[in-house]
């Protein structure tokens, strides 16, 4: 089993961290009546990325993405931040008010060369207590390298500034709580507006996602919403209680896992490949496993030690890697790594077929 003890806060440090946060809130005079922003372990955190449209996001109290999976896991009451990669500032916190992403065809981010509305998959949020925090101020707020908060700070900063690929990425709750405290304490008041969600706009899920042809991003949305039948549905429902679902979670050298599930002592990594995709899913998910085993983001401040990691290669029927020798090699490597690392590694090669209603799935038996 993976020993997480070296990544844990000392209880007194955690208590001090929370007390300082409460003092900052009350002392600011800004959010003492905003109990929704109390640090807790029930809401999820996200960071949105832009280099051009910060002002539009703040004016319209919304953020848009170009593909269906980027905002698929952003729900009402979650907390979000907006990182401007040109200004090198982080804006927020924002509280999400939309129940899910919706298709908004107003050209608030302009149009592309073909005349299509940019970033029409959108979520909405409140800006009433949002601040603007320069990244330099966030970075310099931690100066004692012997403190675990110093390491946490550097991991958050590195995750944000190195992003070149995704519109949105999730944070762990420890990271989200930390960033919430820092932006409220260090940031300057920024533009505030009243959010207005346009009426009668179509949700992205399920109608838009199931329109043909379905992309890997669309399959990811179906998985997050458990819109599947057969083996994968049984696997997803085997995760008990308050399991956290992350999509496009950053591991290692800015590698994004399609879906990561965390239920305390058990993790699952899911990698999705259509039949036409020629990339090796097994090599890719084993690379993610390497990062997972040594990830500060995953092991820091855990309440339970990770005992099991499930690796799920979710491949469309007809994928060239649905071949017995490749699957057996994948299973053998998982067993070898598990024995070496003293953690149970369970491989799953799952075949899917897209139907007009959902994914039909079955385990691949060799």
N, C-alpha and C positions, 0 to 999 in steps of 0.2 A: 504494500500500500504506500502511496505517496505521502511523505511526511510534510505536513503543511505548517508545523509549529514555528519554523524559522521565519515564516511570512506574517505571523499574527501580531497585531497590536498587543501590547501589554494592557490589561484591563484598565489600569489607572490612566494610561495614555488616551484610551478611547473615551473614558469619562471626562477627562480634561478637554479633549477635542470637542465633545458635545456641549460642555458648559461654556466654552469660549464662543461657540456658535450662537448659543442662546443669548449671551451678553451682546454679541455683535448685532443680533436682530433687534433687541430691545433698545440698545444704545443708538442705533441708527435713526429710530423714530419713523422708519419707513414701512417696515413690514410687521410691526408688533401685532397687528390685527389679522395678519395673513397666516392663519394656522395651517392652511393647506401646504405651506412650504416648509413645515417642520421636517427635519430629517427622520426618515423611517425606512423600513425594509419592504414596503409593499408596492412602491411605484417604480417604473422603469425610467431610464435616462437615455437621451440621444443627443448626438451632435450633428447638426446640419452644416454643409460646407458651401461656400460661394466665394467668388472673387469679383463679382460685378453687381449683385442685386441685393445687397444688404438693405439699402434704403427702401426698395420695393417691398421686401419682406416685412420690414418694420411698419411701413405705411399701411399695408393690407393685412397685417397680422397673419401671414401665411407663408408656407414654404412649399416649393414645387420641385418635383423630380421628373426625370425623363423616362424612367423605367418603372415597372409595376412593383418590383421587389424592394426598392430603396426605402419606402415608407410603409411597408406592409405590416410592420410590427409596432407602429406608432399609434397609441391608443389615448382616449380621453383620460385626463388626470396625470398622464406621464409628464416628465419635465424635459425640456429641450434647451439646447444652447445653439447659437449660430456662430460658426468660426469664419471670419473673413480673411482669406488667405492673402489678400492684397494689403489690407490695412493691418494685418497681424493683430487683430483684436477679437475677443470672444464676447458675444452679446447674449444676454439672458440673466437669470433664468426665465423661461417661458413655461406656462402651463398649457398643455394641449387641451383643446375643447372639442375637437371633432372626434366622432366615434371611430372613424377610419379614414383613409385617404379617399378623396373624391375627385372626379374629373371636372375641372373648372376651365372653361375655354375662353375666359377673358385674357387678353394679351398683356397682362401686367408685366411680364418679362420679355415682351416683344415677340417677334416671329422669326423663324429661321429662314434660310435662303429660298426654301420651297413654299414659304407662306404659312407654314404650320405654327400653331401656338406653342411656345416653348414651355416646358416644365408644367404640363397641365395636370399631373397627378399631385394633388395638394392636400396639406393638413393645415389646420388653423390653431392659433394659440393666443393667449393674453400677453400683453406687454407692460402691464401696469407697474410692475416693480423691476423691470429689466434694467440692467446696467451694461455699460461698455467697459471691458477690462482689457487693457493692453497685455499681450502675451509676455512682454518683458517684465511687467509688474507681477504677473502670475509666477513667472520663473524665479524672479529675485525674492519672492516672499518666503522661499525656503533656502536657508543658508547653512544649516547644520547637517552635514553629510552623515552624521551618526544617527539621525532620526529616520524612522521608517517613512514619515510624511515627506521627507526629501526625495526618497526613491519613488514614492507614489506620484509626486509632482512631476518628476522627470519622465516617468512613463506616460502620463497623460499628455504632457507637452509634446513628446516624441510622436505619440499616436496621432495627434492633431496636425502638426506641421508637416509630417511626412506624407499625408494623404494626397494621392494624385488620381484616385480612381473612382471613389464612391461619392454619392450625393449626401449620404447619411450613414452613420455608424453608431452602434449602441455602446454604452458604457456599462461597466459593472456598477452595482449599487454603491459599493465603497467609493469608486471613482466619481460617481454622480453626486454623492453626498459631499465629497471633498470639494468638487468644483462648484457646487451650490454655495457652500460656505464662503469660498474664496471670492467668487464673483459678487456676492452680496457685501462682503467686507471691503474689497479692493476697488470695485468698479465705480464708474461715474454714471449718474443718471443719464439715460438716453431717451430717444424719441418714443413717446407712448401714444397709442391710438386704441380705439374701441373696435374689437373684432366683429366682423359681420360675415357669416357664412352665407353665400348665395343660396337662395331656395331652389329646391327641385333639381339638384345636380346629382348625377349618377355616381354611385360608389364604384370604385375600381374592382372590388371583389363582391360577388363572384362573376358578374356578367362580363366585364371587360377582360378578365383573366382567361375565361374559357372561350373567348373568340379565337377562331382558327387563323393561323397556326399558333399553337401555344409554345412560348419560349421557355428556356431554362429558368428565367426570372419568374415566369408565370407558374411553373411547377413549384418553385420555392414558395410562392404565395399560397398555393394549394396545400403544401405541407404545413405551413405555419397555421393555417386554418383547419387542419386535419380533414380536408376534403379529399379523402382517399378511402379505399376499401382494401380488405385483405390484410396481408402481413404487415404492411407499414402502419396501418391504423392500429393494429394490436400492439405494435412496438411503441408507437407514440403514447398510447393510453397506459402503457406499463410504467410510465414515469409518474410518480405519485405526487400528491399535494401541490406545493407551491413551486413546481419546477419552472425555471426561467428559460424562455426561448429567445435566442439572439439570432439575427440574420446579418450577414456581412460583418461578422465579428472579426476584428483585426488580431492576427497572431504573427509572431516572428517578424520577418522583414516585409511588413505591410501586405501580408497574405490574408485574404478575406475568406472565411469559412461560410459556405452557403447557409447552413443552419447549425447552431450549437445549442444543445440542451444541457441544463445544469440542475440537478436535483439534490445537491449536497454531496453525497458520497458517490455519485454516479454522473458521468458526463457522456454525451453522445455528439459525434461529429457526422454530419450528413453532407455528402458531395453528390451533386446532381449532374448527370450527363445525358443529353439527347442522343439518339442513335447516330446522328451525323457528326457528333463531336469526336474528334480523333485523339484528344488528349487522354493520357493514361490516368484513369480515376484512382487506381490503387496506389501508384507512386505519389500522386498528389495528396491523398488523404493520409498516407504514411508520413509525408513531410509535415502535414499539419499536426500529426501525433507527436512528432519530435518537438515542435514548438509548444504544444500543449503540455508536455511533460515538464518543461522548464519555464512555463509562463508565469511571471510575477502577477500579471493581470488576473489569472485564474486561481492562483494559489494564495494570494495575499488576503488575509482577514477572513478565511473560510471558517465556518463553524464545524465542518466535518472534513475528515481526510478522504481524498478520492480513492475509492477501492476498485472501481470498474470504469472503463472507457469503452463505449461502443463506437465502432467505425462502420458507417453505413455508406456503401457505394450504391446509389440509387440510379440505375441505368435503364434507359428506354429500350424496349424490346428491339433487337437488331443492332445494338451497339457492338462494335467489333471486340470489345473486351469481355463480353459474355462468353468466355471460352474457358474450358475446364482447367487447363494448365495454369492460366493467369489467375483464376480464382483460388486454386489450391496454393499457388505461390503466395498470394495475399494472406491466406489463412495461416500458412506456415510462418511467415514473417511476423504476423501478429502474435503468435504463440512464443516465438523467440524473444520478441521485445518485452512481452509480458513477464516472461521468466526472468529476464535480465533486470527489469525495472521493479519487480515485485508488485505489479498491479495487473489486474485481470483485463485483458484486451479482447473484446468480443467482435469478430468481423461479421458483417452481414452484407451479402451481395443481393440486392433486391431489384427485380425487374418490374418496370412499370409500363402501362399502356394508357394513353390519354383518351378519355371518352368525353362526350358532351357534358357530362355531369361531374366527373371527378377523375381521380387516378385509380386504376385497377392495378394492384400490386401482388407479387408473390415472391417468396424466397427462391433463390437459385440454388438448386441441389446439384452437387457434383458427385 
